[in-house]
Amino acid sequence: MWLEIFIFGSVFIINNPNINIMKISTRNVLKGTITHIEHGAVNTEVTIQLPGGQEIVSIITKTSAQNLELKKDLEVYGLIKASNVMIAID
């Protein structure tokens, strides 16, 4: 089994078909599909669409995106560390 986790900010991206048998401490694991990737000089912005149509965006290093072989339409998992989620109201 292999695991690659690349971290930048609060959203982690995992490209691992065995996620269901892994034990991880992150409680917010969201499976989705990459809908957009924008590579910059150093970082890559990855948009993941969730099954309900919502989107989350993660900024990871360009090297990490290349190592994960991320591409449009790839199923991935977004992991959100709950201690870094902020709440706002109108």
PyMOL commands that set and color helices and strands:
alter all, ss='L'
color gray80, all
select helices_A, chain A and resi 19-21+62-68+82-84
alter helices_A, ss='H'
color red, helices_A
select strands_A, chain A and resi 5-8+11-14+28-39+43-49+55-61+75-80
alter strands_A, ss='S'
color yellow, strands_A
deselect
rebuild
show_as cartoon
